[in-house]
Every structure is written in C-alpha cells, then in structure tokens.
Amino acid sequence: MAITRVALLTAGGYAPCLSSAVGGLIERYTELMPEVEIIGYRHGYHGVLSDTKVVIDDEARRSAHLLHAYGGSPLGNSRVKLTNAKDLEKRGLVKVGQDPLEAAAQRLADDGVDVLHTIGGDDTNTTAADLASFLKERGHALTVVGLPKTIDNDVVPIRQSLGAATAAEQGSRFAQNVLAEHGANPRMLIVHEVMGRGCGWLTGATAREYLRWRDAQEWVPSIGLTPERWGVHAVFVPELPIDLDAEAERLRGVMDDVGCVNLFVSEGAGVEEIVAQMEASGDEVPRDPFGHVKLDAVNPGAWFAQQFAKRIGAEKTMVQKSGYFARSAPANAQDLELIRQMVHVAVDAAVAGTPGVVGHDEERGDELRAIEFDRIKGGKAFDTAVDWFQDVLRATGQA
C-alpha cells in the first residue's frame, strides 16, 4: 500500500505507554519510510473534530527516542465519544444537528490521511474502525491500526495491554509509602484504592508486586518492624463476591492480632451496591459521556472504609488512591519491550493495508497480530482462578 500521510492520536485515560508508543511509531516510520509525512492530532478525537494537530518535523523525528523516558502523552488525551452528539454539541465540538462521525471522517479525508494509528482502549479503536468504514463508503481509503492501551488489561481477546504491567509496578511503589502509615495511629485502617472499573486484574497485579517487595525485605520484629504489619490483609475485586459480615469478622481478628488492617480495593468493587444505595435514597448517580458511573464521585474506597471501620474497631481510617500516580508513569522495561514489538507489527500492518488492533491474540495461540476490529471489545473479566492471584489471596488470608 502506498502511504503518503500517517496520523497518530492517543485517547481515553492515560496509561504508562502512550508517550513511548508515539515515539516508537515515529522512529519506525522514520527508519523504514522517512519520506512519509506524520501528523498528530491533539487530545485524540477532540483534535480531529477541532482540527488541532501538530506536524512531526525533523526535530521531533530526531528526538523521538526521548519520548520513551516520559509518562503521559505528548499529544494529549481526552474522552470524546463520537456517537454522543449531544455531549459534543454541548462542548462546542460539532454544530447542532451535525453527525460527529461524519465530521471526523471529513477531517481525516481533508487532511489526506492514509493510515491512522490510534493508541487507546476498545472504544477508541472500534470508533476508529467506524471512521474507516464511513470513509470507505465515500471512496476514501483509510487503514486504521490501533495499539491497545489500558491499565485495566481488559481488552478481548488481547493477552496483555500496553501500560498495565507498569501501572501495577507503580501502584506497588505507591503502596510501599502509604502502608508505612499503618503506625501513625493505633488500630489504623488503610484502604488503597486501585483503578479498575470492571476488571480486577490491576488490583490483583498491584498486590502481587507489593507482596514481592514486602517478601524481599528484612525485618526487626523485636522493635515492631514486622512483615505482618506491612501486609495486605484483603484484596477486593469486581469479579469476586464480598461477604461483608464474614470479612468484617476476619479483619477484626487481624486488627486485634496485628494492630492494623491494610486493604487493596479495585475502584469497581462494590459499585453496584453503592449505586443501588444512592438510587434508593433518590440521589443522582453521576455518569460520564460513555454512560459509565463517575467513580471519583461515588468514591468506592471511602465506601469500603465506612463498611469496615466501626466493625473492626479502627481508631483512624485512611483512604489513598494510586490511580493517577500509576497511570502517568513512564513505561517500565517490560512495557518498553512490548511497545517495541507491537509498533513493528503495527507499521507492517499499515504497509500491508491490514486494519486491526495489534496484540497477542488469546484465541489464536497468543500470536502477535493485527486483530480484527469486530473481535475487539472491552470488559474482559479478570480470571481470579489463576495461580498467582490465588497465591495473593492465600497471603491475605482470604483463601
């Protein structure tokens, strides 16, 4: 396929891979096809609709390697849903009555984009596929090749999404400081809330990384420096039911024996119960343009603290959230290697005119390939039966 102009965009929430993926794509195109023009839309689909973009010039090409050392995204992100016309009209991104999908498609056609690389979650990438289909009907060929970005690691059928491993490592680093607060007061309850709307993988993986760190330390029990006080005493994820009464009884015993309780809680755990309580009380449940409950507004970590504090006899309660700390970090070595592999496949797919989202296809023997858009979807549940998570539950006393 002859390629004249390539466009890049990053969208959705941040993950520790965006900057490096942008840098990797620039490097790869510069290496293979230095004559190809590259542009980047600012703030994802927001930039497509507002015609806000940057040209990847010679300086950016020479310095693309520097992007691997940074978190965030040099292009910027936003949460723009192209099928939510009402929201986009309200934000001034489209005119009243204008079809956002048509407006975005027209911008891509006017900009002469042959290949669009989207770095985002399932909605970002499947929306790009809708754009390509829309343009094809109008005689403009556009190949869309996406990269899977989500710290939740919940994209079907992709084995490992970019940024998830780094987010777990960074969440562990966050916890290493926060859990030191267990001695700031007698009978302290600490709730570490981890991102993960509908999937508990990140919470489980963060607990695993933290426990690896804890188990590698040396301790001085005679003075009170013990692994038990630095432990994880429960992990709550959306995929597992929670018996609050039974857990309160068990954790009361931990508090009595150890003197503190440390919980790792997925932000998606308990949300159904929280929403039900709010609706029963007549309270409005705030939602984002995608229809998702705004988790910062319902505050699951605080809800769990309220459920347990009195019942376990906590004198002081602390709720800390590692999400923004973890998701904005630069990619670690594991993610950098995964980015490198996926970027190479993404550019090859673009040259071949093969659309899809690059990932290790769990339904095809973990082959790294451009996976068909109609097979991409979010909401992959975390398999809590995997051996490593069962080890985590045994360490907490839950199994």
N, C-alpha and C positions, 0 to 999 in steps of 0.2 A: 504494500500500500504506500502510495506517495504521501508524505506528510510535509506540510508547509508550516503549520502553526499548531502548537500544543498549548493547552491551558491547564492550569493547576488550581485546585481550591481545597481548602480544609474547612470542615463544618462540624456542627454539633459541639458537645462538650470537649474540653481539652483532654489529651492523653499524652503520655511521655514518648511520643513517636512522631508528632506532626512536623516539628522543625527538621528532624533528621530525614524523614521521608521526602519532604520538599527538597532538601539538599541532595539527597540520593538521586532523585529524578533529574534534577538539573545536571548533576555530574554525569549520569548515564547518557542522557541525550547529548551533552557536550562531547562526551567521549565517542559516541557512535555516529551522531549526526549534528555536527557543530553548526551546520547551515540552517537547522530548524529554529524558527522563532518560538520563544517560550514566553507566555504571559501568566500572571497570577491574579485571580480575582480576589479582591479584598473582602474578608469576612464571609467567605463562602457564597451561598446563593444570594445573600444581601448585595454583594458586589456585582453579581450577574444582573440583578434587577436594577441596581442604581448606576450601572456602567462605571464601576470603580475598580480599576485594575492597575497593575504595575507591569512593566516590561522587564524581563530578566536580561539585563545588559551584560556587557563583558566583565564588568567588575563583579557582579553577582555570580557569574559563571566561575570566575577565578577563585572566588571566596566561598563557594558553595560548601566546601568541606567544613567550614566553621559552624555551619548550622547543626552539625551532629553534636555539638557540645552544649546546645541550648534546649530548654523546655519551651512550652508554649508553641506558638506558630508565628513565623514572620509575616504571614499573610493575614492572620486574624481569623477568628471564627464567629459564627452567630447561629442562632436557632431559627431558621426560616423554613417553613413548610409550604411548598409551592402549591399545594392543593387547598390551603386555608386562605382563600381570597379575602375573607372578611378581616382576618388579622393583618394581612399585608396592606389592605386598603387603609386600615386604622394607622398603620405605621408609615404610610405615605410611600410605600414601595411600588404600588401599582395604582392605576386610576380606578375609580369606581366603575364596576362592570367589566373591567379588563381581566382576561384569563391570565393568571400569573405564569402558568406553564407555557402559554404561547409567547408571553413577553420575554421569558428567559430563553426560550428556543430561538426567538428572533435575534436576541442579543448575541448568542453564540454564532448564528449564521452571519450576522453583520460583521462580527469580529473575525470571520473566516477560520473558525476553529475546526481542525480536522480530528484532533484527539483531545478528550477531556479526561484528566486524571482527578478523581475525587478521593479524598482521604477522609473517611468518616465511617459512621455506623451503617446499619442496614437501611435506615430511612434515607440517608444521604446518597447512598449508592443506588438504591432502587429508584429514587427520584431522578437520578442521572439517566438511568435506563429509560424512564418515561420520556425524558427530553430527547434522547436519541431516537426513540420510536416516533415521536412527534415530528422531528426534523426529517426523518426518512420519508414520512408521508408527503412532505413538501419538497422532496428531491434533494435534500442536503445530507450528505453522508457524514456521520459523526460516530467515531468509535469511542466508547466510554470504557475505561479500565479503572476500576476502583481498588483502593487498598483498605483493609479492614481495621478501623481504629475504634477500640472501645476497651476501657479498663475493666469492664464487666466480663469480658471474654464470653459473650453470649450470642454470637452470630452463628446461625445454622448455615451450612454444615462445616464451618471453619474450626479447625482444631485449636488454634491459638491466634488471637487477635493482637495487633501491634499495641504496645504500651502496657499491657496487662501485667507482664512479669515485673516491669519496673515499678508500677504502682504498688504491687504487693511488697516489694523490697522497701520502697519509700514509706509505706504505711507502717512497716516494722520499725524503721528508724524513728518515725514519729512516736510510736508506742514506747520505744526504749526510753524516751524522755518523759512522756506523760505518765507512764506507770510508776516512775520514780516518786510520783506524788502520793503513792499509797501510804507513805509515812508522814504526810503533812498533817494528819489528824488521826486520832484513834478511830477504829471501825470505819474506815474510808471505803466508799463505793465509787469505783471509776468505770464509766461507760465510754468505750472507744467506738464511736460510730464510723463505719467504713462505707464508702459508696457501693452501690449495687442495688438498683431499683427492683429488679425482679429476679436477679441471679445472685446466689451467694458465693460464687467462685472467688471473687476478690477478697471477701471477708475471710473465707477459709484459707486462701493462699497467704494472706497477710498474717494470720495467726500462725500458720506453718513457719513463715520466715522469722517471725518474732520468737517462736519457741526454739528454732535452730540457734538463734543468737543467745537466748537465755541458757540453753543447754551447753553452750561453749564457754560460759563464764566460770570464774572461780568464786567461791562463796566463803563467808566468815560467819557461820551460824551462831557462835558464842556471843557475838555483838548484835545479832538480829538481821544480818545480811544473809537471807536465805532464798533459795530458788522458789519456794512456795509463795512467798510474798510478792515475788516478781512473776508469778504465774498468770496463765489465762484460765479463769475459772468457769467460763462458759462462752460458747460461740453460738449465736443465733442467726440463722439464715432463712430466707423465704421458703426454701424447699422442705424444711422440717417443721412439723407441728410443735408448738410450745405449750407445755403444761405448766402454766404459771404457778399454780399451787405447789406442784411437786418440785419445781425448780427453786421456788422461794424457800421451801423446807431444806433442800440440799444446800443452797447457798447460805442459809442461816448457819448451818453447821460449819461451812468454810469460814464464815466471818468469825464464829466463836473460836475455831481452832487456829486460824492463820492471822486474824486481826484485820483483814481487808478482803475485798472482792473486786476482781477485775473482769469486765465483760467486753467481748468483741461482738458488735451488733451490726448486721447489714442494715442499711437505711431502708431496705424494702421489707425487712422482717416486721411483722405486726401491723403493717399499713392497713390491711383490710379491717382489722379490729379498730384502729384509730379512726378510719373514715366512717365506719359504722357508728361509732360513738358520737362523732361530730354531726352526722346526719340525723341521728336520733335526737340530738339536742337542738336541731334546727340551724346549726352553723353551716355556712357556705364552705364547701371544700374547694380551695384554690387549685386551678389547673393551668398548665402551660399551653401554647398553641397546638401541641400534639395531642392534647387531651390527658396528659399524664398529671397525676396529683403532684403539686409542688411540695417536694419532700422537706425543703427548708421551712415551709410554713407549718406543716403538721408535726415536724420535729420528732421523728421516731426515737432518737437516743434519749431525749427527755422523757418520752412516754415510758420507756423501759425503766428508767431511773425511778419514775413515780410508782411503777408497779412493784418494785422490789425494795425501795429504801426503808419503808416502815417495817415490812415483813422480815427483813434480815437484820434489823436493828442498826442501820447505818447512822452514824452521827453526822457525817458530812458526805455529800454526793457531788461528783464532778462529771460533766459530760464534755467530751472533746471529740472533734471531727477531723479526720486526717485527709478528707477528700481533696481539697484544693491544694494542700501540701503535696499529696502524692501525684495528682494528675498533671501538675505543671512542671514536673522534674524532667531533666534531660534523660534520654534513653540510656539504659544500662547496657553492658556488653552483650547480654543475651538478646535484648531487643535490637541492638545495632546490627547484629548478625542476621536476625530475622528480617529486618528492614532491607538489608543489602540483598538477601535472597529474593524477597518479594519485588523489589524495584527492578531487578534484572528480568524477572518473569513478566512484570507489568509492561516494560518497554518492548520486550519481544512480542507480547500480545498485541500491543498497539501497532507495531510494524506489520504484523500479520493480519491486522484488522479483526482481531478476535476480542469481542467485548466480554466483560465479566468482572468479578471481584476476585483478586488474587488471594489464595490461601491454600493451606493443606486440607484437601477435600476428605473429610472423615468418611464419606460414603463411597470413596473411590481409593481406598488403601492409603490415605494421607498423602496422595500425590499433590505436589505444589503446582497449581494451575490456575487459569482464569475460569472461575466457577460461574456457570450460567446465572444471570440475574434472577430468573424465575425460581431458582432454588435458594436464593438468599432471603433470609428472614431473621428477625431478632427474637429475643425471648428464649434462647436456648437455656434450659434448666441446668443447674449445676448437679452433677452426679455425686450425691453425698455418700455413695457406697464405695467410691474409690479408696484404695488402701491408705493413701496419705492423709485423707481427711478423717478416716476412721482412727488413724493414729492421733490426730489432733483432738478428736472427741475423747479418746482414752486419756490423753494428757490433761484434759479439763475435768475429767470425772463424769462426763455425760454418757460414756459408753463403757 
